[in-house]
Amino acid sequence: MKIKNNLLRILFIGLIVSFIAIVVGCASSMSISDKPGALLWGENCGRCHNVRPPSSLTDSEWDVAVLHMRTRANLTEDESNKIVAFLKAGN
């Protein structure tokens, strides 16, 4: 059962990454304030990190991680809030 759940998570992440790649290709002229959290996550976090499922951290752990990375990745408050909301929604 655990293997099945892990496989489903990997497939889900793959679908998200594929979706983000498609959206990024179509959204290059989209302003940052109009971008959803999933797109911001793909554009910013995926550049340096391996993709990990949102369920790998708790909501409070995502708050801490994104706050830390907000400074490192030079994210605005709006961008980091959207990314956190996206990650928590998948938790």
C-alpha positions, 0 to 999 in steps of 0.5 A: 500500500505504501509503494502504491501511495508513493507511486501516486505521489510521484505521478501527481508531482509529474503531472504538476511539473508537466502542467507548469512547463506548459503554463510557463511556455504560455505565460512568459508575458504574464505579470508576476502578480497574475501568476498562480502559486503552482507556476511561481513554485515551478519557476522559482523552487524547481530551479535549484531543488528536486521536486518533492511532494507537498505532503513531505512537509507539514503546513507549519514546516512549509511556512518556515521553509518558504520564509527562509527561501523567500530571502534566498530566492528574492521572492516578494511577500505575495509570491511566497504567500502564493507558493505556500498556499499552493504547497499547503493545498497539496498537503 
